[in-house]
């Protein structure tokens, strides 16, 4: 009798139905424990807002860097296009490599050289603001054959002056180049253009005497 009862209990315990009830019961206990877990409660309770803020922060940072890289790529393409148009007789790939080493070595046009020289001198102590840039465009338009040429020269001049950052180097490189291509009257005009840009804009710019002396020497004028 006892042996029969034991066999029945063992059979019931090993049956699929009994196992299902056992695991279901175990799962129920696990779920109950999980529902009462302070970690889960924290994630879905008190940490909802901080977690959301963190996610938004990550998304915002990703969007910022994406926009910044896009802007940098657009600027690089614009400069490459301008360089290519300014130097139409040189293949763009070669010119881009040359400009990467020194923006001044890529200049072989007197209009671009004049714009770059003037921009470098008036921006030595600060950036070129909109009103002064308008004056630069006005004086360069007087020696450029078209509005497109003026735009190209001014865009390249601003970029080149910012890249070099050494006004003495700009003078030493571009003034002899202009001396060879301009007659004395045109060189006088160049100095008048520089003075006009320095006087115009948001406020008057004072170009250092040593800069003007060096410029006049490199342009071939006699100085005392």
Buried (B, 14 or more C-beta within 10 A) or exposed (E): EEEEEEEEEEEEEEEEEEEEEEEEEEEEEEEEEEEEEEEEEEEEEEEEEEEEEEEEEEEEEEEEEEEEEEEEEEEEEEBBEBBBBBBEEBEBEEBBEBBEEBBBEBBBBBBBBBBBBBBBBBBBEEEBEEEBBBBBBBBBBEBBEEEEBBBBBBBBBBBBBBEBEEBEEBBBBBBBBBBEBBEEEEBEBBBEBBBBBBEBBEEEBEBEEEBBEBBBBBBBBEEE
